[in-house]
Amino acid sequence: MNLMPGEYLLFTEFSFVHTYSQTEVVGYTDHYINGMFQYSSANTVNNSYSTGAGASIQRVVTVSKPGEKVEVKLKKTRQ
């Protein structure tokens, strides 16, 4: 892309949502017939979780002369 000399603001952003669920055993129930133990069954609950995150990155780029090639990486870095 050929841009005229000047300053340009490059901007990108993204976001995502991560969801998951899990089943947790919270206890057991014993089953009896005529007073005799037969079996145990698990008591469970289902839990669903959701987390989200996003980022926006911007960078000012200067083109000094016509036809100049400027390489920019839009990577979020700690400053």
Sequence and secondary structure as in RCSB ss.txt:
>XXXX:A:sequence
MNLMPGEYLLFTEFSFVHTYSQTEVVGYTDHYINGMFQYSSANTVNNSYSTGAGASIQRVVTVSKPGEKVEVKLK
KTRQ
>XXXX:A:secstr
    SEEEEEEEEEEEEEEEEEEEEEEEEEEEETTEEEEEEEEEEEEEEEEEEEEEEEEEEEE STT        
    
